Structure formats: C-alpha cells, structure tokens
Amino acid sequence: MCYAIAATLSILSPYLEGLLIFVIFCAIGAAYIKWPRIWQALRFPCNSSWPIFPAVVRRQLVRSRWGRGKWIYQVELGYDYQVGGEYYSGYYKGDLYLSEAEADAVIEQYPVGTALQARVHPRKPEVSVLCL
C-alpha cells in the first residue's frame, strides 16, 4: 500500500511541480502589475489616520514603456491641495496596465479639474496620498 501511494505521488509530482511554478509566476506577475499600490502602502503605512483635504486634478498623463517584451502603461495624476492657507502639489502614479485602452479608461475617470480627496501627513503637509 505504501508503494502504491509513493508511485502515485511520483506520477503526480511533475504535475504538482508545474502547477506550483505556474502559481508562483502568477503571484510575481500580479505583484509586478500592482507594485505602485503595494509600494504606496509600504511607504505610507499609517496614512488611513491622516486628515483628509480636498484636492483637484491639475495634470494627467499615461506613460508607456517597453518592458519584458511588451508595452506597459501607467496612469499618472498631478493634483493640488491646500492646508492651512498654503498650497501644495502631489503626484500619483497608478497601477500598471498591459493595454493603453485600460490606462486611458482610468484617465477618463479623472479629467483635469476633478475634485478628489488627499490624505495629508499631519506634521509634513507636503506629503500626501491621493484617495481614489
């Protein structure tokens, strides 16, 4: 009986190894695509407690670059906000997209002049995170 289990595992082993490699590559791919958001969460871990201020989109852009054998597109938004009578500017780099149409669809949601909210560091008002 033990021999039968060992034989079954040896037959399934290449399949399981292939499946494991596939899952790992999918996880790495997802992390690569979502890296801007992951980096933002790591860089500003406590921003959920920061006060919220009104912000206005002033600039929008879709950047493209060649990477890993295909074009990759990233949405970038520039925004302005006011804290204590002083004006500040922030910069948002969004997720990575594999098609320009996907990136353009995101840009269309936030035309110049769109009112949004930004979380602002309580002691450093020049540091902010756009709330999307």
C-alpha positions in Angstrom: 0.0 0.0 0.0 2.8 2.4 0.8 4.4 1.6 -2.5 1.1 2.5 -4.3 1.0 5.9 -2.6 4.6 6.6 -3.4 4.1 5.6 -7.0 1.0 7.8 -7.2 3.0 10.8 -5.8 5.8 10.2 -8.2 3.3 10.3 -11.1 1.6 13.5 -9.8 4.9 15.1 -8.8 5.7 16.6 -12.2 2.2 17.9 -12.5 2.3 19.5 -9.0 5.7 21.0 -9.7 4.4 22.6 -12.9 1.3 23.8 -11.0 3.5 25.3 -8.3 5.7 27.1 -10.8 2.7 28.4 -12.6 1.2 29.8 -9.3 4.5 31.4 -8.3 4.8 33.1 -11.7 1.2 34.3 -11.5 1.9 35.8 -8.0 5.0 37.5 -9.2 3.1 38.9 -12.2 0.3 40.2 -10.0 2.8 41.8 -7.7 4.6 43.4 -10.6 1.4 44.9 -12.0 0.2 46.1 -8.6 3.6 47.3 -7.4 2.8 51.0 -7.3 -0.1 50.4 -4.9 2.0 48.0 -2.8 4.8 50.5 -2.7 2.5 53.2 -1.6 1.1 51.1 1.2 4.6 50.2 2.4 5.8 53.8 2.2 2.8 55.3 3.9 1.6 52.6 6.3 -0.4 54.9 8.6 -2.0 57.2 6.1 -5.5 56.0 7.0 -5.3 58.1 10.1 -4.1 61.2 8.3 -6.6 64.1 7.9 -8.4 64.4 4.6 -8.3 67.6 2.5 -9.9 68.5 -0.8 -7.7 68.1 -3.9 -8.1 69.0 -7.6 -6.6 67.1 -10.5 -4.3 69.5 -12.4 -2.4 67.2 -14.7 -3.0 63.7 -16.2 -0.7 61.5 -18.2 -0.4 58.0 -19.5 3.2 56.9 -19.6 4.3 54.0 -21.8 7.5 51.9 -21.7 8.8 48.8 -23.1 9.2 46.1 -20.5 9.5 42.3 -20.6 8.8 42.0 -24.3 5.6 44.2 -24.3 4.4 47.7 -23.7 3.4 48.7 -20.2 1.2 51.7 -19.5 1.0 53.7 -16.2 -1.5 56.4 -15.2 -0.1 59.5 -13.5 -2.1 62.3 -12.0 -0.8 65.6 -10.6 -3.0 67.3 -8.0 -3.1 70.4 -5.9 -4.4 70.8 -2.3 -4.4 73.5 0.4 -3.5 73.1 4.0 -3.6 76.0 6.5 -3.7 78.6 3.7 -0.7 77.1 1.9 -0.9 75.4 -1.5 0.8 72.1 -2.2 1.1 69.7 -5.1 1.0 65.9 -5.1 1.8 63.3 -7.6 0.1 60.0 -8.0 1.5 57.0 -10.0 -1.2 54.4 -10.6 -1.2 50.8 -11.4 0.5 49.3 -14.5 -1.7 48.2 -17.4 -1.0 45.9 -20.3 -3.1 47.9 -22.8 -3.3 51.6 -23.5 -7.1 51.4 -23.6 -7.2 50.3 -20.0 -5.0 53.2 -18.9 -7.0 55.6 -21.0 -10.2 54.4 -19.3 -8.7 55.3 -15.9 -7.6 58.7 -17.1 -11.1 59.5 -18.4 -12.4 59.0 -14.9 -10.3 61.8 -13.6 -10.2 64.7 -16.1 -8.4 67.9 -15.2 -10.5 69.9 -12.6 -11.9 66.8 -11.0 -12.4 67.2 -7.2 -10.8 64.4 -5.1 -9.6 63.9 -1.6 -6.0 63.6 -0.4 -4.8 62.3 2.9 -2.1 64.7 4.2 0.7 63.9 6.7 -0.2 65.7 10.0 3.3 67.1 10.5 4.5 67.3 6.9 1.8 68.8 4.8 3.9 68.5 1.6 3.5 64.7 1.9 0.1 63.4 0.7 -1.6 60.3 -0.7 -4.4 60.7 -3.2 -7.6 58.9 -2.2 -9.0 57.1 -5.2 
